[in-house]
Amino acid sequence: MKNQNSEIAFLLQQCKENNQKAQLAIYNQYYSAMFNVAFRIVNDKALAEEIMQDGFLSAFTKLDSYSGNVTFGAWLKKIVVNRSINELKKNSNYKTESLNENFELVDPNEEESLSVNSLKAEQVLKIMQGLKPNYKVILTLFFIEGYDLEEISGILNISNENCRTTMSRAKESLRKKANEYGA
């Protein structure tokens, strides 16, 4: 892994010097993962491809702002996630829930069983596609992309309380759909 990190660091230095071969090598290293990240959020192959391409262009033009505090892949992933969510918002497919009704505080350390243990990952992903867009996004960021609730609230630009409430509602919606599916 350390060898791969030094190889990426070398390629990134070459990218800063506008070396197209290095850019292609970085692209080849990450394009599949970044496409999958975008696709899981926007659920449209053409749009995911466009978001992924824009993410790479943005990363290459803003490479001087990459501090190295996180891996390049994590930095690039955050760019792609943000672009994906912005695209959803722009297309009005994504709406956050109002806190006016049924506000409840959820303990983020509380482990909740989704009662989908007997389902395969592919089935869970299929069930998630049927959820409201904001539920799908928050569950994808949490379960698939591995962000914690604080990071998600920052990405979605919502309060921590709203994030916890939306997560709770999304999990409950997933549970109900899973039960309908026969879990």
N, C-alpha and C positions, 0 to 999 in steps of 0.2 A: 504494500500500500504506500509506504514511504517513497518507493521508487516511482510509483505512478504520480504522487503529489509533486515530486521534483520534475517529472516530465511535463505535467500540466503547467507548473510554474515557468518552465523554459518556454513552452508553447505560448503562454500568455505574454511573456516578455517579447516574443517574436510578433505576436498580434499587435502589441503596442507600436511596433515599428511597421505596421501595415503589411506584414508578411501573409499573403493570401494562402499559402500552403499551410501555415500554422493555424490560420482561421478555419480552413477546411478540416484540419485534424481535430480541432476543438469541436467543430460542428459535428463531425462524425462520431466523436466520443459521447456527445450529449443529446443529439437530435431526437433519438427514439424516446428517451426518458422525458424530455421536455414536451414532445408531442403528446405523450400519454397524460402528462399532468394537465395540459390544456384541454385535451379531449374529455377527460373525466369531469372537468368543470363545465365546459360549454356544450358537450355532447353533439358536436358537429365537426366532422372530419375536415372539411374545407376551412372552416373558421379556426379550428385548432392548428392546422398547418400554417395559416396566416399569422396567428398569434405567436406560434413557435418561431417563425421566421423573423417577425418583428422583435421578439425577445432577443434573438441572437444579434440582430442589427443594433439594438439598443445597448446590449452588453458590450459589443465591440467598440461602439462609439464612446461609451462611458467607462471604458476599462481603467482609466486613471482614477476613477472613484472607487474601484474595488480595493478594499483595504487588506484583504487576506485574513481577516479575523475569523471568517468562516470559509469553508471550501468553496471553490469556484462554482461547483455544481449547486450548492445550496443558495449561493448568491443569484445564479442564473434562474434557479427554480422560483425564487421569490419574485423576480422580474416577470416570469411567465405566469405565475399565479395572479399577480396584481393585474397584468394585462388581460387575463381571462376574466377576472371579476369585473374589471372596467368594461369589457365588451358586453358582459351580461347586463350590467347596469345601463349601458348605452342603448341596448336593445329592449329595455324595459321588461326583461324576463326575470329580473331579480328584484325582489322587494323584501325589505326587512320588516319583521313583525312589529307592530305597535306595542309599547309597554303598557298601554292604557288598560288592557284587560288581562286578567288572570296572571298578574306578575307574581313570580315565586322565586325565591332565592334557592339556588342549588349548590350543594357542597361539591366543589370540583374534585375533591379527594375521594368522594364516594364512588365505589366501584359498582356499576350497574350492569346487570346481566341483560343482554338484549334478547335472550331466548331465541337466538338465531344460530346457536351452536351446531345444530344438526344440519343447517344449510351450508352448502358449499359457497366459497367466496364469489363465484360467478353468479350464483343465485342472489346473494346479498347485493351485489352490484346492480343486478337487473332490477331488484326491488327498489333500490335507491333511485333509479332512473324515473320511477313513478312518483317520487316525492315532490313536494313543492320545491322550486328552484333554490330558495334560500336554505332549505333543509338539506338538499343534496350537496350544496356547496360547503356548508359547515361540517357535515359528516365526512365529506371527501377530504377536507383540510385536516380534520382531526384524525380519522381512522386510517386514511390512505397515505396522506402526505406527512403525517406525524407532527403537525403543529400543535402546541398546547393552546389552552383557551385564551391566555393573554396574547399570544402571537396572533391568534385568529381575530381577536377583537381589534388589534392594530391593523391587520390586513383588510378587514371588512370596514374599518373605521366606525366601529360601534362601541358602546360602553361595555365594560366587563360584565355588568349585570345583564344587559341585553344579550350578550354572547352566551352566557350560562343559561338564560331562559330559552333562547332559540335552540341551543344544543339539547336541552332537556325535552323540548317539544319535538325536535327532530328525532331523537332517540325513541320517544313514545310513538311517533308516527311510523318509524321503522319497525318497532315491535308489532304494532297493529297490522301493518302490511305483511310482515313475516308470518303472523298468526293466520292471516287470510290465505297466505301461500301454502300453509300446512306445516309450519314448524312446530 
